[in-house]
């Protein structure tokens, strides 16, 4: 029943890198925008990066130049490459697919901790 499965989180030192992956069901991936959100304790969920079905990308200002969102439609997978990580990037990261019919699918979340 899980439609999005996330992986790649972990503990990394400041300045390090991680790559998050989100594997989707074939039936929901095509023609969907893909997004990565994050939520730190006590804070609202924040949209970090998004990519349309044709590859148009957007980022929140705080991660521009450090994070890259991408998608592989053949593999039904969306990625978030995170470089030069900072302690303020610490959060649970969630993958999201937004379809044209208004239905959203969410991953289970993966913990990213940036600490020395």
Secondary structure, DSSP 8 states (H G I E B T S, - for coil): ---EEEE--EEE-TT--EEEEEEE-HHHHTT-EEEEEEE-TTS--EEEEEE-TT--EEE-GGGTTTEEEEEETTTTEEEEEE-S--GGG-EEEEEEEE-TTS-EEE---EEEEE--
